[in-house]
């Protein structure tokens, strides 16, 4: 009887442990191992497939699933949140995918990114990029993306964004940054 019990425990342990590649060994909930592997190897395609698979399992949209797994306390790889783990492994593309909720960057973003390096919370970088590019439509999209995250209306998001140093670009408040960059289209909109 003791021999049988020991072999059952060993068999269960072996089924929980999965080796994804020679450098990583996943222990625990292996159904999520592909998320950690994608984050560790900067494999955006694998991450997208895993997000889609888990979203359908939970009855979520892909965006909803991205929000869930990107929050540090909901999902961990090696004791770190998925985004932090991706950044720690140098998986920039995967980290950007997770923090952008799957949105693709626009040409204006690429133009601004080639001249400037954005650090901090990338979810708010588009406010600064719109000032650099003097792109009012990009600024309005940045506001719209934050409705539901920081406020319940576009006007309230704008008020919060312009209030003090809630959003800073280049070490100055958003409104000062818009003025410094002569972003006349954006400046006219925020001063209405």
Beta strands, then each sheet from edge to edge (+ up, - down):
strand 1: 17-21
strand 2: 24-27
strand 3: 76-77
strand 4: 80-81
strand 5: 168-169
strand 6: 172-173
sheet 1: 1+ 2-
sheet 2: 3+ 4-
sheet 3: 5+ 6-
end
